[in-house]
Amino acid sequence: MEPASFWSSHKHQVRRWVPPAIWEAAHRLRLRASGGSTGGTGRSAPPVAAPPAPVVTPPQPVAAAPRGIDDIQTLHKFWRQPTPAGNVPSDYTGPTGRSEVLLKLIDDLPTDARILEVGCNVGRNLAYLVDHGYSHVEGVEISPHAVELLRETYPQLSDTSIHLGSAEDILPSLADDSFDLVFTMAVIEHIHPSSTQVFDEIVRIGKSVLAIEPPGRTSHRQYPHDVPQIFASRGLRLVSSQPMSSFPATANDTGIAIFSAYRFERAEPAAT
Ligand SMILES: C[S@@+](CC[C@H](N)C(=O)[O-])C[C@H]1O[C@@H](n2cnc3c(N)ncnc32)[C@H](O)[C@@H]1O
């Protein structure tokens, strides 16, 4: 006798002495193993979907209370600390992919070009430029601790003018057109919204501008400035805009990969 027909003819006797709960459970297991349905027709039936897994909501982190932007005194006090959280000067020493990309981005400039970095920290970019032949570089930096470390770390910058103070205080003291290039790297995003005169000053003292900045990050000390708009509205022409991720050197400096490099020149006066 075929096992299937034996089961068909005896299953009612078996069921009588099997406790109902066990019978039901065995029946379900058999169906699941055979991919069958509760219809029991013996024909192949569509698979039964497994019951949905219970939804377990993990404990949710408590959201930080939204914090307004810092006032400018608090902001500048932050930068002047010896070890501002996330911006400790000693973390800025050493060559990085971003300095390498910077050098490529300005390779059209002669090595005697006058170049200013606003927010130079310990000077790794400036040192890299000096190492590659650019001898007329200067920096502006608000942190005295970063400038102290710059002096200890980069002997090639021993004759370099580093203007210690905020861009707000220093830039007005520099002459019109005193630089062929003014550049920033992760600094415009930290310029307080009440300090837009800093952008006027950059345009006044620099014949061209390179801003290497992230897309509008926002926090109590990061402001989503629209970099192309800042300089276009001050009469500069955007001559190139390149994602930093397009340069292989950012592979060893992934933090900069989401930034873009915007290069601006003074717009030619319209022909009369
Ligand atoms: C994120 S770090 C970038 C440092 C450097 N550009 C680099 O890429 O290695 C920002 C720097 O800007 C400086 N900074 C921020 N606000 C400034 C201001 N208003 N004037 C001058 N420096 C400022 C900070 O002290 C810090 O050194």
The ligand as an ORCA input file, in Angstrom:
! r2SCAN-3c Opt
* xyz 0 1
  C      38.203     73.569      9.810
  S      39.606     74.514     10.129
  C      40.437     74.511      8.554
  C      41.910     74.808      8.648
  C      42.685     74.862      7.326
  N      42.073     75.736      6.368
  C      42.886     73.481      6.748
  O      42.156     73.091      5.826
  O      43.770     72.776      7.224
  C      38.945     76.138     10.257
  C      39.996     77.136     10.665
  O      39.481     78.455     10.514
  C      39.802     79.221     11.654
  N      38.779     80.262     11.781
  C      37.468     80.094     12.048
  N      36.834     81.277     12.059
  C      37.772     82.210     11.783
  C      37.722     83.641     11.646
  N      36.589     84.302     11.806
  N      38.859     84.289     11.355
  C      40.040     83.611     11.189
  N      40.134     82.270     11.315
  C      39.013     81.569     11.591
  C      39.798     78.213     12.783
  O      40.538     78.633     13.894
  C      40.407     76.987     12.101
  O      41.802     77.025     12.174
*
